[in-house]
Amino acid sequence: MLDRFTRYLEVQRRFSPLTVRNYTRDVSLFVDWWSRTAGEAFDPRKVEKEHLREWIVHRSDDAHLAAASINRELSSLRAFFRFLHREGLIEVDPARTLNALRTPRRLPSFVPESRMQGIVQECTEQSEEPDFERSRDHLIVLLFYTLGLRLAELVAINIDDFSADMRSLRVVGKGDKERLVPILQPVSEQIVAHCALISRQQICKSGEKALFLTCKGVRISRSTVYRVVQKALSEGGVKGKKSPHVLRHTFATHLMNGGADMREIQELMGHSSLQSTQVYTHNSIARLSEVYASAHPRQRAAELPRQHDDVDE
């Protein structure tokens, strides 16, 4: 049953390997828990909505999961029971009317423009004797920031995904949805220079098409890319969270602050819903609030020390 579900996710839903693995793990955890609780082999026909509610309590109290993590697991279970119902393996879908938990809305973390300018400058500096890893790592940071890519999207880039003039990139995002992202001329030139460096130093001898390689000429791993970004942001003086997704948020926030249309940002980032893009308006409003609070005369007046008249004792 679980094997059929996994195959369905891979072939019909065409989910990424990471998503398939997460869905399969979530469902397996529920199946094992249900079997232990019921004292019998798992039977989806006996699963009721109340069992799913008990599972939520279990994951919250015993596993100490946050609401967002529980909601992700619930998405996996909804997909599983929807599949079983469609296949005729259950008559009633117990997860159909199950509501997600409320989660606090958090503003995406991003790097301020003043801080990002220094990081970009570091990544675009030319050296007389280019080093492969240095060139690669700088280009990784630039593509995250100038193209708004997800981690999986960047790792998956092949050289033939670029247009002939290197001014646009074909990106395959979530659900195998394709989008075309324009590339700024200076970034395009840096991509060309990096490809030339790979060829000149004979980094890749196996015919690997990936843009980002290890020194052994194989496609770079997600964990290596994560470390590259963490190092670059740390050296750039960024406080707080430091990850590829922070650079993706920075890309969108800076576009929004620069006056870009929300629909255009949605298309560039590959969001299926405009609601996902609208969160960046909150970042812009938060930034405006900071500027307003620091610049408005009434705020400055409030920060001045109060003047007290002399009072006779």
C-alpha positions in Angstrom: 0.0 0.0 0.0 2.7 2.4 1.0 4.8 1.4 -2.0 1.9 2.1 -4.3 1.5 5.5 -2.7 5.2 6.3 -3.2 5.0 5.2 -6.8 2.0 7.5 -7.3 3.9 10.5 -5.9 6.8 9.8 -8.2 5.0 9.0 -11.4 1.7 10.8 -11.4 2.4 13.7 -9.1 6.0 14.0 -10.2 7.2 15.2 -6.9 10.9 15.7 -6.2 12.8 12.8 -4.6 13.1 14.9 -1.4 9.3 15.5 -1.2 8.5 11.9 -1.9 10.9 10.9 0.9 9.3 13.3 3.3 5.7 12.2 2.4 6.6 8.5 2.7 8.3 9.1 6.1 5.4 11.0 7.5 2.9 8.4 6.5 5.1 5.6 7.8 5.3 7.3 11.2 1.5 7.6 11.4 1.0 3.9 10.3 3.4 2.7 13.0 1.8 4.9 15.6 -1.7 3.7 14.7 -0.7 0.1 14.8 0.9 0.4 18.2 -2.2 2.4 19.6 -4.7 0.0 18.1 -2.7 -3.2 18.9 -3.3 -4.6 15.4 -1.9 -4.3 11.8 -2.7 -1.0 10.1 -6.1 -1.0 8.3 -6.9 2.3 6.6 -10.6 1.5 6.6 -10.6 1.7 10.4 -8.9 5.1 10.5 -11.2 7.9 11.7 -10.9 11.7 11.9 -10.6 11.3 15.7 -7.5 9.2 15.2 -5.9 12.0 13.2 -6.7 14.5 15.9 -5.0 12.1 18.5 -2.0 12.0 16.2 -1.8 15.8 16.2 -1.8 15.8 20.0 0.8 13.0 20.0 3.2 14.9 17.7 2.7 18.1 19.7 3.1 16.7 23.2 5.4 13.7 22.7 7.5 14.8 19.7 7.4 18.5 20.6 6.7 19.6 17.0 5.7 23.1 16.2 2.4 23.8 14.4 4.2 24.4 11.1 5.9 21.0 11.2 2.7 19.2 12.2 0.8 20.9 9.3 3.5 19.6 6.9 2.9 16.1 8.2 -0.9 16.6 7.9 -0.4 17.5 4.2 1.3 14.1 3.7 -1.6 12.3 5.4 -4.1 14.2 3.4 -2.4 13.1 0.2 -2.2 9.5 1.4 -5.9 9.2 2.3 -6.9 11.1 -0.8 -5.0 8.5 -2.8 -6.6 5.6 -1.0 -10.0 7.0 -1.5 -9.4 7.5 -5.2 -8.1 4.0 -5.6 -11.2 2.6 -3.8 -9.3 1.3 -0.9 -11.4 3.3 1.6 -15.0 4.5 1.4 -14.5 7.7 3.5 -11.5 10.0 3.5 -11.0 10.8 7.3 -8.6 13.7 6.5 -10.8 15.5 4.0 -12.3 17.9 6.6 -9.3 18.0 8.9 -8.2 21.6 9.5 -4.6 22.7 9.7 -3.3 24.2 12.9 -2.9 28.0 13.1 0.7 29.2 12.8 2.1 32.6 13.7 2.9 34.5 10.5 6.6 35.3 10.4 8.2 37.8 8.1 10.9 36.3 5.9 14.4 37.0 7.0 16.5 39.0 4.5 19.8 40.8 4.3 19.6 44.7 4.3 20.7 46.3 1.0 23.6 48.1 2.7 25.0 44.8 4.0 24.3 43.0 0.7 26.3 45.5 -1.3 29.5 44.6 0.5 28.8 40.8 -0.1 28.1 41.4 -3.8 31.2 43.5 -4.2 33.3 40.7 -2.6 31.7 38.1 -5.0 32.4 40.2 -8.1 36.0 41.1 -7.4 38.3 39.8 -10.1 41.6 38.1 -9.2 44.7 37.7 -11.4 44.9 34.0 -10.8 41.3 32.7 -10.4 40.8 29.9 -7.9 38.1 27.4 -8.9 36.4 27.0 -5.5 36.5 30.8 -4.9 35.0 31.4 -8.3 32.3 28.8 -7.8 31.3 29.9 -4.3 31.1 33.6 -5.4 28.9 32.6 -8.3 26.6 30.5 -6.0 25.9 33.5 -3.8 25.3 35.8 -6.8 22.8 33.5 -8.5 20.8 33.1 -5.3 20.7 36.8 -4.8 20.1 37.9 -8.5 17.8 35.1 -9.6 15.9 34.2 -6.4 16.5 30.5 -6.8 15.6 27.8 -4.3 18.4 25.5 -3.1 17.3 22.5 -5.1 16.9 24.7 -8.2 20.5 26.0 -8.0 22.0 22.5 -7.4 20.1 21.2 -10.5 21.4 23.8 -12.9 23.0 22.4 -16.1 25.1 24.5 -18.4 22.6 23.8 -21.3 19.8 25.3 -19.2 21.2 28.7 -20.1 20.2 30.5 -23.3 22.9 30.8 -26.1 23.8 34.3 -25.0 23.8 33.4 -21.3 21.2 36.1 -20.6 18.4 33.9 -19.3 18.1 30.6 -17.4 15.4 27.9 -17.7 14.5 26.8 -14.1 12.6 23.7 -13.2 10.8 24.4 -9.9 8.4 22.7 -7.6 6.0 20.3 -9.4 8.3 20.4 -12.5 7.0 23.9 -13.3 9.3 25.7 -15.7 10.1 29.4 -15.7 12.5 31.6 -17.5 14.6 33.9 -15.4 16.6 36.8 -16.9 20.2 37.3 -16.0 22.0 40.6 -15.5 24.9 41.3 -17.9 27.6 41.4 -15.2 26.3 38.1 -13.8 26.2 36.6 -17.2 29.8 37.5 -17.8 30.8 35.9 -14.5 29.0 32.7 -15.5 30.9 32.6 -18.8 34.2 33.2 -17.0 33.5 30.4 -14.5 32.6 27.9 -17.3 35.9 28.9 -19.0 37.7 28.3 -15.8 36.2 24.8 -15.5 37.4 24.0 -19.0 40.8 25.6 -18.5 41.6 23.8 -15.3 40.0 20.6 -16.6 37.8 20.3 -13.5 35.2 18.1 -15.3 36.5 15.2 -17.4 33.4 13.0 -17.2 31.0 15.0 -19.3 29.0 16.2 -16.3 26.6 19.0 -17.4 26.2 20.6 -14.0 27.2 24.2 -13.6 28.3 23.8 -10.0 30.9 21.1 -9.5 33.2 19.8 -6.8 36.9 19.7 -7.3 36.5 16.1 -8.4 34.2 17.2 -11.2 30.8 15.9 -9.9 27.7 17.9 -9.2 27.9 19.8 -5.9 25.7 18.7 -3.0 23.0 20.6 -1.2 24.9 20.6 2.1 28.0 22.0 0.4 26.0 24.9 -1.1 24.4 25.5 2.3 27.8 25.8 3.9 29.1 28.1 1.1 26.2 30.5 1.8 26.6 30.4 5.5 30.3 31.3 5.2 29.7 34.1 2.8 26.9 35.7 4.9 28.9 35.3 8.1 32.0 36.9 6.6 29.7 39.6 5.3 28.6 40.5 8.8 25.0 39.1 8.5 23.4 38.5 11.9 20.7 35.9 12.5 19.6 33.2 10.1 22.1 32.5 7.2 20.8 30.2 4.5 20.2 30.0 0.8 16.5 30.8 1.4 17.5 34.0 3.2 19.1 35.1 -0.1 16.0 34.1 -2.0 14.0 36.3 0.4 16.5 39.1 0.0 16.1 38.9 -3.7 12.3 39.3 -3.5 12.4 42.0 -0.7 14.9 44.2 -2.6 12.8 43.9 -5.8 9.7 44.9 -3.8 11.5 47.9 -2.2 12.8 48.9 -5.7 9.3 49.2 -7.0 8.9 45.9 -8.9 5.3 44.7 -9.5 4.1 41.8 -7.3 3.0 39.7 -10.2 6.4 40.0 -11.8 8.1 38.9 -8.6 5.7 36.0 -8.4 6.7 34.9 -11.9 10.4 35.3 -11.2 10.3 33.3 -8.0 8.0 30.5 -9.4 5.3 31.0 -6.8 2.1 29.2 -7.8 0.0 31.6 -5.7 0.2 35.3 -5.3 -0.4 34.9 -1.6 3.1 33.4 -1.3 4.5 36.6 -2.8 2.4 39.0 -0.8 4.4 38.4 2.4 7.2 40.5 1.0 4.9 43.6 1.1 5.0 43.2 4.9 8.8 43.3 4.8 8.6 46.6 2.8 6.0 48.0 5.2 8.2 47.0 8.2 11.2 48.8 6.6 9.1 51.9 5.9 7.9 51.9 9.5 11.5 51.9 10.7 12.4 54.8 8.4 9.3 56.7 9.5 10.0 56.1 13.2 13.6 57.3 12.9 12.9 60.3 10.7 9.6 61.8 11.9 9.9 64.9 14.1 7.5 63.6 16.6 9.6 60.4 17.2 12.8 62.5 17.5 11.1 64.8 20.0 10.0 61.8 22.0 13.6 60.6 22.3 14.9 64.0 23.6 15.4 64.1 27.4 12.5 65.7 29.2 13.0 69.2 30.6 11.7 69.6 34.1 10.9 72.9 35.7 12.5 73.6 39.1 10.0 72.9 41.8 10.4 74.3 45.4 10.5 71.6 47.9 
